[in-house]
Amino acid sequence: MSAAPAYSEDKGGSAGPGEPEYGHDPASGGIFSSDYKRHDDLKEMLDTNKDSLKLEAMKRIVAMIARGKNASDLFPAVVKNVACKNIEVKKLVYVYLVRYAEEQQDLALLSISTFQRGLKDPNQLIRASALRVLSSIRVPIIVPIMMLAIKEAASDMSPYVRKTAAHAIPKLYSLDSDQKDQLIEVIEKLLADKTTLVAGSVVMAFEEVCPERIDLIHKNYRKLCNLLIDVEEWGQVVIISMLTRYARTQFLSPTQNESLLEENAEKAFYGSEEDEAKGAGSEETAAAAAPSRKPYVMDPDHRLLLRNTKPLLQSRSAAVVMAVAQLYFHLAPKAEVGVIAKALVRLLRSHSEVQYVVLQNVATMSIKRRGMFEPYLKSFYIRSTDPTQIKILKLEVLTNLANETNIPTVLREFQTYIRSMDKDFVAATIQAIGRCATNIGRVRDTCLNGLVQLLSNRDELVVAESVVVIKKLLQMQPAQHGEIIKHLAKLTDNIQVPMARASILWLIGEYCEHVPRIAPDVLRKMAKSFTAEEDIVKLQVINLAAKLYLTNSKQTKLLTQYVLSLAKYDQNYDIRDRARFTRQLIVPSEQGGALSRHAKKLFLAPKPAPVLESSFKDRDHFQLGSLSHLLNAKATGYQELPDWPEEAPDPSVRNVEVPEWTKCSNREKRKEKEKPFYSDSEGESGPTESADSDPESESESDSKSSSESGSGESSSESDNEDQDEDEEKGRGSESEQSEEDGKRKTKKKVPERKGEASSSDEGSDSSSSSSESEMTSESEEEQLEPASWSRKTPPSSKSAPATKEISLLDLEDFTPPSVQPVSPPAIVSTSLAADLEGLTLTDSTLVPSLLSPVSGVGRQELLHRVAGEGLAVDYTFSRQPFSGDPHMVSVHIHFSNSSDTPIKGLHVGTPKLPAGISIQEFPEIESLAPGESATAVMGINFCDSTQAANFQLCTQTRQFYVSIQPPVGELMAPVFMSENEFKKEQGKLMGMNEITEKLMLPDTCRSDHIVVQKVTATANLGRVPCGTSDEYRFAGRTLTGGSLVLLTLDARPAGAAQLTVNSEKMVIGTMLVKDVIQALTQ
Amino acid sequence: MIHSLFLINSSGDIFLEKHWKSVVSRSVCDYFFEAQERATEAENVPPVIPTPHHYLLSVYRHKIFFVAVIQTEVPPLFVIEFLHRVVDTFQDYFGVCSEPVIKDNVVVVYEVLEEMLDNGFPLATESNILKELIKPPTILRTVVNTITGSTNVGDQLPTGQLSVVPWRRTGVKYTNNEAYFDVIEEIDAIIDKSGSTITAEIQGVIDACVKLTGMPDLTLSFMNPRLLDDVSFHPCVRFKRWESERILSFIPPDGNFRLLSYHMLSWDVGKINPQKLPSLKGTMSLQAGASKPDENPTINLQFKIQQLAISGLKVNRLDMYGEKYKPFKGIKYMTKAGKFQVRT
């Protein structure tokens, strides 16, 4: 068992034969010396420069960890490799670190700087993984660093990094709960996130850190409901469970009226006429009480939750189905709960562990809502192959479902179960029969007879269980069953199971008057075998003796005294006590014994029949589907399911501020009807936003973009097949709107029509959508302005953390934050410019120049309608920042269908792209009816080159090769800077980076307005204010590289002019000069 | 949520452990071993075992207990579903999930587990994504690794996690593009002593094996979609489209996956000539010398019918969009006995 062979054999990666050498039994690691040796060679391997050796060593170390062997002494050797270039080694080092950092805190600190560096990496995946490891190493001293990192990551532009931040929150919380307040702030921020990727993780963090802060949910409630279907499965479970609790605190019980009716119904069903009269009475009282309570109307938000969770009953994940089922059980009106039964029954085909949990929940539900599962009775029939625990649960459900009508079937089924070889199961069946007999009076005698027949079963366990159940049944009407008791009495000779013997003795004692001749004889036999009996039997013998002594002392006096004497010297003190107590009670003593006079009353008082109840009764005070429910005990961290409030709290807390609403106003009003008025992408939403896979939302998002681009008619009426549903939804969300919104709606209609008109006007240079709509909105109502403001701001806020990062996180190699001359490097939003308008010195021309009202090139043809067989496609460069990726040029694609058949499934096929160029496809357009047109937005990262992006445009039947080549002016975005900044930057870009060209401005092109317009039409640049009147300055940055592009036009009198472009990218500079001159001189 | 995972074989050895938070001592498994002893058969070990400080949630598959340790309230199905997903992932990675295979690939297993949970909360559970992060071992790769000494860790950063279709890995390439669909139906039935049917229902699944280059967008339509009433879908299926048109529209994951499963309560046998009633006969013989069983045993039937879906479900057509090559398409039907029991 030397180390060397193990090593060489393990090298293969599949260590099959070599494995047992050192892995099999950690406890047997008795060969300490060899252990040491091996670690030494591991250390050596880790110290080499060869990645392959390091890797080999790490693999062996991880294998040790996986087997639970201690590898902590290798920590110093391993941690050195944390910055290893080899990604495979690095990964394994991370795995090691996360496992042992807690034990070697000081050494672990050595690795922190690596992760801090990783947090600033331009690649989002590296940032995320750095945060993940940093937050996992559980070293309390780095709490402040973690806190900062989490805060940073929470405002990262990548949703994946934000998701990782959400994951890190509970880690930090468990490390230092004092950070709670700060963490809640981060949670609050992330709850407002609009991406599906983040939603599940942040709600998980919420549940772990501050489940009591239900107020944080209000503003995000509707968003969460709407995003739910696109969240990944695990997130769905957490969100649904949390929303169940939320709904219980915010809405009124949907069953508050029903519950009264229900009671009446039940009384009427079971009760005699008297009861019915009473029932009617209580109905009256209910009716009388009704006016005092407002008639119940379901809150639209409550409805929204029920509606949006329902499709998830068809999830493949059992956990999601169960989550929805419990939500419906706890929140839905009685009439609607039924839908969950089918889904739950489907889960019964799953793995037995899933069945186990589902059946536990069905058992609880079936007590309260029996009707729901009745149609599926047969699905609970038991198969001989089911594990015992499943059988017993199914039995429980079958018993709960049994009623007057189906009891014959159920009993017939039970009969077959009794023949099973699984004795535990048979015992459970007998008890189930007992329960059916007590619950359904009609079959009591049948059941009793059946059970009596079982008394002759060969199996003692079966007999014993039957005796116990018969005992309970007999208590209900003992008088009629003297025969059965006699039969039982005979069994005492054979049956050995203590519980059964005890039961028989109790029965005979209790009903000794019905079997006066047999009882003393039984006592005689029991007295004989007393010493050999089990304790519970002995107690019952004493009991029987006492009762017989009281009723029939003549025959049994001696026997009783004999038994009591035996008991007096029993080993068990319980029995000795009982004997002493009984003797004092029944035998009149010389002291008079006040008690003994009442002994008969004490012993032979009529006893109430036992009620055989399900162990699942009332278990629904635990939230179903929870661990606590399953255990029927509160688990650590369980959040009580609150009772419904008496009065509904203010529903307006869930309203989101006005800007959120109006953002999608105007033509999008139709859209917001369809559903998530705010779930779709804002600037910061990542690519996953479009992960939306269902066609409805796809069509929604593209029609959204179409409305953005101003062709209002494309959000066509003939839109969808499931219009009914839409309309239904529409109603729902319409009613969600508060009244003030209602008012606004009427207003909104006006601009809507306007938009249509302007876009149908084909001749007019189709002006860039948003600015157009903005202008309309500005003129129509000022209210809309903040909306567009909030829509455009994200890009600039995105850039903020980038600069902040330097000062906040760089603890190790701290450099003073470099003062950036150009303040926000990213794109200045058009509306931001509009807002700044008042602050600048220049005249109003600044506004159009920055707004870039005319998209540079106008509409370009992508596909001619002849070539496209009726499908005509144009494109424009919208010059809006592309949501999701700021490096992309956003291109509006306009489709129109001039054929006479609908065109279906419009989407982008495999692009064949030159290196570096990438495309964010537009969501598939489901269908384009004849004569209709639609617009979609796609993003293209041209990589600061004018290479064409070639791709396929596919319909369901055809594929067209198309290509988009950008004019150089579209590869940039405007930057806002002051004159001084401009000059300073220009100073840095001299020499080779400067291109100057002389030109003559034609007469038509000498007014300020026209020059500015022409330049901004050619290139997407922002105007820089300028002191002198005949100088024009423009600035921008290229989209991918972010290099500055500065353009100066020096117009001399008489039309002579000089054009200068300063840019690092010389090619772009040269081309731009050419294009601008062409534009100006034409 | 999930603290730790222990893999235990049926003889009670812990052969793998993984902790996602602080280390939980393996002595916690003693409670599990107690329960294991009490249960006569492995299937009867309770899936949820409370202990003084932890809760043990376990699933039993391939003769291995996967025991998750949790400390606080969590929906039990959440954990159980996750554990099954772990087993499915192993199966997908290694072809079989067994103790020797796990031991042979212990590093890959450990790395996969590391990626599946972050601090006990599921992070990447789609096997397509995982395979981008950690490449499954193949014979060829094992050989190459032996020579070059590299592991199975993906050397590229996985973009799948950020993709619009998180269940599909990017940059898929095949020389033969093919898509196979198997419609498999199982009949669950209980026949009583007298030969009459007590229950009969159909459980169907459509399993797919899709090996297509790029980002294909598929639609699958049925001749008689009305038959499908109680259905559950893979997350790739566009639910709204199904609701409105009864067409399955999806961008498939790469490789093997279960597209949907369905459940039908009725089983329409169709017309049977009363003159010639079909009948199946079989004889059961006991081993010589064995005593007659105490009770009448239940007989489990196994049968297979190729090229037939007993429910009558038929796929109409499969179309592919988004890619221009012509894939090879195949569909297979099969009916099997599920839990088909005859009581005697």
Interface residues (C-beta under 8 A of the other chain):
Chain A: K11 G12 G13 S14 A15 G16 E19 G23 D25 D51 S52 L53 L55 E56 K59 V62 A63 I65 A66 R67 G68 I87 E88 K91 L92 V95 V98 R99 E102 N123 Q124 L125 I126 R132 S135 S136 R138 S158 P159 Y160 T164 H167 A168 P170 K171 S174 S201 M204 I229 E232 E233 W234 V237 S241 P311 Q314 S315 R316 S317 A318 A319 V321 M322 A323 K342 A343 V345 R346 R349 H351 S352 E353 V354 Y356 V357 V358 K378 S379 Y381 R383 S384 T385 P387 T388 Q389 E413 T416 R419 S420 M421 R458 D459 G625 S626 L627 S628 L630 L631 A633 A635 T636 G637 Y638 Q639 G686 P687 T688 S690 A691 S693 D694 P695 E696 S697 N720 E721 D722 E725 G905 H907 G909 T910 E924 Q952 C954 Q956 Q959
Chain B: M1 D13 I14 F15 L16 E17 K18 H19 K21 S22 V23 R26 E41 E43 N44 P46 P47 V48 P50 Y55 S58 V59 Y60 R61 I70 Q71 T72 E73 V74 P75 P76 L77 F78 I80 E81 F82 L83 H84 P100 K103 D104 N105 V106 V107 V109 Y110 E111 E114 D118 N119 F121 P122 L123 T125 P137 T142 N145 T146 T148 G149 S150 T151 N152 V153 D155 L157 P158 T159 Q161 L162 S163 V164 V165 P166 D188 I190 D192 K193 I198 T199 E201 Q203 G214 M215 D217 D230 V231 S232 F233 H234 P235 C236 V237 R238 F239 K240 R241 E243 S244 E245 S249 F250 I251 R258 L260 S261 H263 P293 D294 E295 N296 P297 T298 N300 D319 Y321 G322 E323 K324 K339 Q341 R343
